[in-house]
Amino acid sequence: MPSRIMRVSTYVFIVTKRKEKRRKGKIHLLDAREFYVPMRHNLGDKRRKIGEKEDGRDQIAEIVQVYGRFENSELSKTFDNTDFGYTRVTVERPLRLRYQMTPEDKARFLDAYPHLLDDVQAIDKTIGRKPQLDWNATWEQIEDALHTRKSRWKASEQKLFRSVFTRTDQEAEPVTANDKRKSFESDANLRDFENVPLKDDIDSYFEREVRPHLPDAWMDRAKDKVGYEISFNRYFYKYIPPRPLEDIDTDLKVAEEVILKLLQEVTE
């Protein structure tokens, strides 16, 4: 089978603090993909190089001239530094828990903390076995039951109890966080990220792009990170129209005839 040729692009970055005045705050992109001559001898996978054309033109000099003109054209484009920057914003959604005590979960919890059997029995009797879609209210009832019994659980026991007897359920009420802001606990499984362009106002972007789809979401701005990305093909993309359907149909018919001929040779 013929080997597949993979073309790996080469990028040259010119980084300097001594920019001329017109280039300050700007990024200049050049598309020099068509500036090449074939190599006489391949160097590994390398088959092209920038050099001198048959007519004597120096391709390096031509690229330097395009760079020096600092103009927008098919091969040259200029942008503000911030055009490539974005703020990576963490989008959180509330944790929603459904509580339900089942015999299997009850046994699992008591395997870890058998000394809490009487407390669990009291909770089972108080709350019952039906699913509860408001963990905040359910936990208040549990705390009342424990307080009546003058029982105080360790943080590790409370944590395991919630882990064993609750499941995430988007129909349930959001779980309130234990802080003064009365905010919600976030669901790590629903956490998402948005790359907001530096030139966009983050709050406006959130209200426009996120809020309509996720009304209960919020941003954790303490986790903001700024990054930059240059998508070269995005700025120098050239649309190539597809071949006419008539030509494709003709090629398919030829291929079908070849396949039928080969099948006939095999079956004869």
N, C-alpha and C positions, 0 to 999 in steps of 0.2 A: 504494500500500500504506500502511496506517496506520503512523505513526511509533511506535517503541518507546520507552516512557517508562522511563528509568533513575532509580532512587531512590538517591541518595547520602546516607548517614547523616552527621549532624553530631555531633561530640563536643565537649563543653566540659570542660576540666580545671581544677580548682581546686587550685593548689599553694601551700602556705604552710608556713613553719617555726613559725608561732604557733598550733599546734593546741591546742584545749582538751584537758584530761586524758583524757577518754573516747575521743578520736579519735587519740591518739598510738599509732603503730605500726599503724594501721588504714587501709584504703582503703575508701571508701564509693562504691558504684555506684548510680546512679539510672537507671531506664528511663523516659524522658519522651517516647518516640516517639508516644504517643497524645495528647500535649498540643499541639494545633495547631488553627489555624483556616485555612480557605482564603484565599488572597490574592485581592484583587479583580482585580489585574492581575499576570500572571506576570512575574517578574524573571529573564529567561533561562530556566534550567531550574527555578528555584525557584517552587514553587506553594503552599507552606505557610509559616506563621509562627506563633510563639508570641505569643498576644495575649489579647484579651478575648472570652469566649464570648457568644453571643446572650443568655444569661440574666444577663450582667453579671459572671460569675466571672472573676477575673484569673488566668490560667494561670501566670504567673510567680510570683505569690504562692503558688499551690498547690504548685509545685515547691519553692519555698523552705521551705514548711512540711514537706514530706516529707523534705527534707534536714535540717531542724532536729530532727525527731523521732529521727533516727539509729536506726531500727528495721529489722528484717528483715521484708520483706513482698513482695508480688508485684512492686512497683515499686522496692523499696529493699533492697539487700543489702550487708552489711559483711564484710570479710575482713582477715586479717593481711597485712602488707606482703609477707611471704615466700610467701604463697599464689600470687603471680604470678611469683615468681622461679625461675630454674633455672640450673644449671651446665651449660654446653655442654662435654661431655667428648669428647676425641678417642679413638676406638677404632681401634687398629692391629691388623693381622694380618701374619704373617711372609711375607717374600718367599721364594718357592719357585722354584728355577731348574732347568731340564733342560739339560744340556750335550750338544751333538752337533756334530761337525765335518763339514761338507759341502763339496763342491768349490766351490759358489757362494759360500758364506760365506768360505771360505779365500781365494778370489780377491778378495773385497771387502776383507778385512783386509790382504792383501798389497798392494793398490792404495794403501793409506794408508801402510803401513810395509814397503816391499819389502826393506829391509835385514834384516828378521827372518825371511827365508825359511828359513834353516837351522834356526832355533829352532822355527818352526811345523812343519817337516817332522819334527823330533824329537818334538814333542808329538803329532803325528798318529800316529806310529809307536808311541809309548808308550801313549796312551789308546785309540786305535782310533776307528772310526766309529760304534759303537753308542751309543745314548742313555745318558747317565749321569744318574741322579736324585739325586745327592748332590754339589752344587757344592763344598761344603767339602772333601770327600775328593778330588774331581777336581782342585781348585786345588792341594792339597798335592802331588799327583802331578806337576802341571805345574811347580810350584816346584822339586821334586826334579830334574826333567829339566833345567830351566834352570840349577840349581846345578851339576849334573854338567858342563854345557857352559860353566860359569863365565860365564854370561850374566845380566845384570841389566837388567830392563826399567824404563822410566820409568812413573810413575803413569798418565800419559795413555795409554800403550801397554797397560797392564793393563786400564784402564777400557774401551778400545775392544774389546779381546779379549773381555771378558765380554759386552759389549753385542752383539757380532756373533755369538758362538757359543752364546749361551744364550737360552732362551725361558721365560716363566713357565709353570709346570705345577703344579697343585694336588696332583698325586701325588708330587711331589718332596719332598725333605727341606728344612726351613727353612734359610735362609742365616744363618750366625752373623755377628754384627757384630764389627767390629774394635775392641772395647773390653774393659776389665777385667771388666765385669759378665757377660760371656758371654751377652749378650742377642742377639736376632735382628734382622736388618734388616727394616724394615717395607716392605710393598708399598703404594705410594701409590695404586694403582688399587683396592685393597680397603679403603682408609681410609674410616671412617664416623664419624658423630657421634651422641651421645645427649644429649638435654636432660633432665637429672635435676632434679626439683623440689628446691628448697632445703631443704625439710623432710625429704627422704629422705637416708639415709646412702648416699654414692656407692658405696662398696665393696659394700654389701648389694644395692643396685640392680643393680650390674654382675653379681654372682653370680646374681641372680634373673632378670634380664631379658636378659642378653647371653650369659653363659657357657654356658647350656644349648644355645644355637643355634650359638655360635662358640667351641668349646673351646680353640682356639689363640690367641684374641684377648687383648689386654691394653690398658690405658689409658695414654696419655701425659699424665700429670697436669700436666706443665709447660705444656701448651697450654690449660688450663682457662680458660674465660671465663664470667662471670656476666652474665645478661641477664634482662629482664622482658618479659612479654607478657600483655596483657589481651584475652581473647577474649570480647567483650561478648555475642555470641549464645549462647555456651556457658552463661552464667549466667542469661540471660533467655529461653531457648528455650521456646517454647510449642508443644506438639504439636498438630497439626491432623490429625484422622483423615481418611483418604481417603474419597472419595465411595463410596456403595454400588455394588457391581458391576452391579446391575440398572440404575442410572441411567446408568452409563458405557456399558453394552451398548445401551441405548435410544438414546443420542446417536450411537453408532457406526452403528446401523441407519439413523438419519435421514441421517447423512453419506453412507452408501452409496447411499441412494435419490437424494440430490441429485447425486452423481457419475454414477450411471447415467443420470439424466435429462439431464445435460449432455452425456454421451457420445452419447446418442441424437440430440440436437440437432445435434451435429457431424457425425455419420454420415449424417444424412438429406439 
